Amino acid sequence: MSAPGSAAPTPKRSQVFSWALWDFGSLGVSSVVGTFVFSVYLTRGVGDDLPGDTSPASWLGRALAIAGLLVAVLAPVIGVWVDAPWRRRRVLALLTGAVVLTTAAMAFIRDDYHYLWLGLVLVACAAACNDLAAVPYNAMLRQVSTVESPGRISGFGLAMGFFGSVVLLLVVYFGFIFGNGDVRGLLQLPSADGQNVRAAMLLVAVWFALFAVPLFVAVPAPAVEPGQMTKPVGLLGAYRRLWSEITGEWRRDRNVVYYLIASAVFRDGVTGVVTFGAVLGVNVYGISEANVLLFGVGASVIAAVGAALGGLLDDRVGSKPVIVGSLIAMIGVAVTLMALSGAPAFWACGLLLCLFIGPIVSSARTLMLRMSVDGKEGVAFGLFATTGRAVSFLAPWLFSAFIDIFGTDRAGMGGLVVVLALGLAGILAVRVPGRWSTDAAPPITSRR
């Protein structure tokens, strides 16, 4: 571990930009594959004549649940492996390659229910590998930031991710999906047998590969100092080391453990708002299904602006105030939206909610970095991913429970507000480090 106050080389702007380009490609894949295009193609096209009582959407939910379980099990192990900074690029390259290959393989999924199972496997693998890749990627934030800049760099990366989603969604929509009839999009690709969607998946795979490459070129692996090189541990050895790290953190500063729990709750609340917002917009506020995609584009742009501004504010006032203020604002806007009706209210309040999503997600990542011991970022972000998955049932459960209790879809927003409020209460109780020095962990200094 570096001594507090030791000098650290300032990362080049090209390194910061190259790091952010990975987010630019990654979030675009998540939007196209998991939300708006390929998952819809699987449930409405490939599996529309699936025999049996179980719907394709239900099978998709099960496949993604298995992917989430794999992330919860493997993320802390990957965190242990990438605690050695020189392994991060290697692991990130392996997982990025897996996402690219599984996405490209989706081009083989024809509009026939016999292909549904392979399609579900590919979606689950792509989702799991993309989430797992975030562990070494987030840990590399230490390598591309200085003690004064992790907030704005984290916000910049997330903003790039949101903009990447917008650009790729628009390219796929207008190039491959737009229109009706036998051919679709400006490229006039046949819609028969899902050829237009399958071609789009090849583009998405190439998109991610192109925007991931700069990181591996511009951000070098840290030099290995004498005595630092260790052999990679196996699966059981990684869990043994993980348990040792957790007990060590508990003895060193329990606030790290408390933060992992609190952040898992409020991040699940934010995810719930994103996941169920479109459903509420269509079913409660009268947004047409065609306008949902436009809302998604607008929401991504607003979230990107919020992430960039929140990152700048993070480095000025600290991560916790940004998270607390954004959560309070989200709760206030959500309660207001529950009392209103009509499409204009949804557009206004929905976009305002998105403005605060970016700062929360960005500052949550930055605060995890600030609270982690220098050299232990891998374990920290592995646990960060695992705890997030461990409580991922909370928002969907309370969303559906409030609808069942009050007998209206509008009440589902109330369940999401409860999750956000629980996360707010949790983060208020956590003692966190200052911006440049810390009472809970060594400061962010050298990465060597």
N, C-alpha and C positions, 0 to 999 in steps of 0.2 A: 504494500500500500504506500502511496506517496505521502510524504510529509505535508501537512497543511501549509498552504501557501507556496508550494514549489511551483516553479515555472512550467508552463505547458505550451507546446507549439500551437500557434493559432491555425486552425484548419483553413484551407483555401476555400474561396467561394465556390470554385468548381466542385470541390468535394461535398460541400453542403448541398449544392444544386443536384449533383449526381445521386446523393442519398435520397433527396426528396423525390427524384424521378421514379424511384422504386415504388413509393406510395402512389404516384401518379398512375402507374400501370396496375398496381395491385387492387386498388379500390374499384377501378374500372372493370376488372375481371369479376369482382364480387357483385357489382351491380348488374352486369349483363348475364352472367351465368346463374347467380343465385336468386336474383330478384325479378328482373323485368323481361328476360328473353328466353333463355334455355329452360329454366324451371317451368315457365308457362308453356313452352313447346312440349315438354314432357307430360304435363298434366292435362293439357287440352288437346294435344295432337297425338303424340305417341301412345298414350295410355287411355284415349277416349273410349276405346272399345274393349278395355280390359275386362275379362270375365271375372265373376265373383262379386262379393258384397263390399270389398274394400276399395275405396276410391284411389286413383293415382295420387291425388293430393295428400291423402293419408300416408301412402307409401313414401312420398317425398319427405313428409314430416319425420317418419321413422328413420329414413336414411340420414337426414341431417342431424337427428338426435344421436345416432351412432357416431357420426362425425364429431359432434360435440363431446361425446364421451371419450373418443380417442384423443382429442385435444386435451381434455382434463387429465387423462392418464399420462400422456407423453410430454406435455409442455414442461412440467418441472424437470423431467429427465433431460430434455434438450437444454433447459436452462443450466443444469449442472455441466453439460458437455461444453456449452459455449461460454462458461465462466472464464475460460482461457481465451483472451481476445483474439489470438491468432487463429482460432478455430471458427470464428463467427462467419467470416466470408465463405468458408468451405461449406458449412452447414446451410447457410442462407442460399448458396448457389444450388445445393442439392435439392432443397425444398422448392425453390423457385423453378428449377427444371421440372420437378414433378408436377407443379401446377400447369406449366406450359404444355407438357406432354398430355396430361389428362384433359386439358381444355381442347387441344388439337384432336384428340381421339373422339371428342363429341361429334365431330364431323361424320363419323360412321353410324350415328344413331338415326336410323330411318324411321319414318312415320308408320310404325308397326309395333303393336304392344309386345311382341316378342323381344324387342330391343329395350323395353322399359327398364328391365333389371340392370342391364349394362349401363344404361344412362344414369340410373340412380347411383350405381357404384362410382361412376366417374364424377358426378356432382359431389358426392360425399367426400371422395378423395381430394378433389380440388379445394373444397371448402376447408377440410382438415389441414391440408398442407399449407394453404394460404394463412390460416390462423397460426399454425406452428411456426411459419416463417417469420411472423411478427416478433417472436421471442429474440432471435439473434439480431433482427433488424432494429428493434427498439433498443437493444443493448448497445448497438453501434452509435446511438445518439451521443454517448459519452465521447466517441472518437471524432465527431464532427462538430462539437460544441466546446465553448470555453466556459469558465465559471460564471460569466455574466450572460451567456446567451442560450442556455438550453430551452427556455420557454419560447422564445421567438423562432428558434429553429424547429422545435417540435410543432409549433403552430403553422409554420411555413410548409413543413412536410405534409401535415394533414390537409391544409388548404390545397396544396398541389394534388392530393388524392381526390378531394371533392371535385376539383376542376377536371381531373382526368376522367372521373365518372361521367361528368356532363359531356365532355367532348366525345368519349367513346359511345355513350348512349345515342347522341345525335348522329354520329357516323353510322352506327348500326341501324338506327331507325330509318333514316333517310336513304341509306345506301342499300339496305337489305329487307326491311320490314314494311315500309310505307306502301299504302295502296291496297287494292283488292283485285281479285281475279287470278289468272294463271301465272302472271309474273308480278314480282314485287320490287319496290325500291328503285332508285335511280339506276342501279345496275341491271334492272330488268331480269332478275334471276327467277327461274321457275319456282313456284311454291309447292308443286307436287312433290310428295315424299319428303317434305321439309328441306328441300335443297337450299333455299335461301338462308334458313336458320343455320344449317350445317356449314355453309360457306362462311357465315358470320363468325362461327366458332374458330375457324382457322385464322381469321383476321384478329380475333381477340387473343389467341395464343401468340401470334407474331407481335402484336401490340405489347404484351407484357414482356416478352423476350427483349424487344428493342429498348424499352425503357428501363429494364433491369440491368442491362449490360454496363451502362456508364458507372454504376456504383462499384462494380467489380474492377473497373479500369482505373477510376479516379481515387478510390478510397483504399489505400494499401493496408494490409494486415500489420498490426504493430509488431515491432521486432521482439524476439524472444530473448529475454535477459538470462544470463547464466543461472542455472538452478530452477528456472521457471517451467521448463518443459516437463510435462507429465503425460503419461500414457492415458488414452481415453478409457473411461471406466465402462463396464457393462451395465445392463439394465438394473440388476439387483444392486450392484455397487453404486449406481447413480442414486437409487432410492435411499440407500444407507447414508450416502453423503448428504442427500437432501434433508433427511431427518436431522442429521447433525447440524446443518445450516439453520433449520427452523428452530431447533432448541437453542442454538447459539444466539439467534436474533431475539428470541423470547427473553433470554437472560440479558442481552445487551440493551435492547430497547423494545418494549412491548408495543410501542406506538406503531412500529412497522407492521406488526401482525394486525393491530386494530385497523390500520389504514387499508390493508389488503381486504378486510371484511367490508369496511364502509364503502370503499371504491367499487367492490363487486356489486353492492346493492345499488348505488346510484348509477353505475354504468348499465345495469340491467334495466333500470327505470328509463334511461335515455334510449336504450335499444328498443324497449317496449313502445315508446312514443314513435320511433321511426317505423317499427314493424306494423303497428296497428293504426298509424295515422291515415294511410290510404283507405283502409277498411272503414274507418269512421267518416272520412270525407265522402265516400260513395254512399254509405248506408244511412248516415245521419244528416249530413249537410248538403246533399244533393249535387256533389261533384260528379260529372260524367266520367265514365271509364276512360274515355279518350283524353280527358284533361288531367287525369291522374299522372300520366307520364310527363306532361308539361309541368305539373306541380313538382314532380320529382326533380326535374331539371332546375327549376327555380329554387327549390329547397337546397340542392347541392351547392348552387352558387352562393346563396345566403350563408350556408354553413361554412363554406370556404372563407368568406369574408370574416365571419365570426371567429374562425380558427386563427386567422392571421392577426386580427386585432387582439384577440385574447392572448396570443403568444407574446405580443409586445407588452401587454399589460402584466403578464405573468412575471417577466423579468424586472418590472418596476415595483410591483406590490407583493409578489409572491404567488405561488400556485394555489394555496388554500383559499385566500380571499377571492380569486377568480372563480374557483369551483363553487364556493359558498354563494357568492353573488349570482352566479349563473343559475344555480339550482333554485334559489329564491325567486328569480325572475321567471324561470320555467313553471314553477308551481303557480305563481300568480297568473300567468298567461293561460295556463291550462284550466284553472278554475274559472277564469273569465270566459274561455271558449265553451265550457260546459253550460254557461248561462245564456249563450247566444245561439242563433240559428241562421241557416242560409249559407250559400256558397261564398259570398264576400267575407263573412265572418271567419270562415274556415281558411280562406286564402290569407287574410290579414294575420290572424292568430297563429296559423300553422307556420307561416314564414317567420314570424317573430320567435316562435319556439325554436326553429332551426338556427336562428342567429346565435342562440346560447348553447346549442349542441356542440359546435366546434370547440369553443373554449373549454368546455367540461372534458371532452375526450382528450384534447391536447394537453391541458394542465394536469389531468390524471396521470398521463404518461410521464410528464416532466416531474411531478412530485414523487413518483415512484423512483425516478432516477436520483432525485435529490436525497431521498431517504435511504437509498441503498449504499452499502459500503463500497468504496472504490475497489474495483476488481471483482465484485459480486453482482454485477448487473444482470448476468445471465440467470442466476438463481432467482433474483428479484422479479424479473419479467416472466420467468417460467411460472412462478407462483401467482403473479399478476394475472396471467392467462387462465390458470387453473381455478383460482377463486372466482373469477368471472363466470366460468362455466358452471361452477358448483351451485351458484344461486340463479342460474339462467331460467329456472322454472318460475321464479317469483312473480315477475311482471305478467307473463301469460296467465298464470293461475289467478292473480287478483283481478286482472282484466275480465276474465270469464266469470269469476265469482261475483263481481259487482253487477255484471249484466244479469246473472241469474237471480241475484237478490232483489234488484230494483226493477227487473223486467223490461229494460230498455238498453239498446246498444250505447246510448249516450253515457250511461253510468260507467261504462268501461273505462272512460278517461279518469274517473274517480279512483279506480284501482291503481292506475299508473301514477296518479298524484300521491297516493299513499306510499308507493315504492320510492318515489323521489324524496318524499318527506323523511322516510326512514334513512335513506342515504345521507340526507342533509344532517339529521341528528347524529349520525355516526361520524361524519367528517368533522362536525363541530367539536366532538369529544376527543379528537386526535391531536396530540401535540406534534407539530411538524417542524422541520428545520427552517432556519432563515434562508434568505435568498443566496447568500454567498458563504456564510458559515453555518454551522449546525450544532444544535444541542442534542441531536439524536444519532448522527452519523458523520463520518469524516466528510469534509467538503469536496466538491467536484474539482479535482485538480488535474494532475498529470494522468495521461492514459498509458503511460509506459511503465 
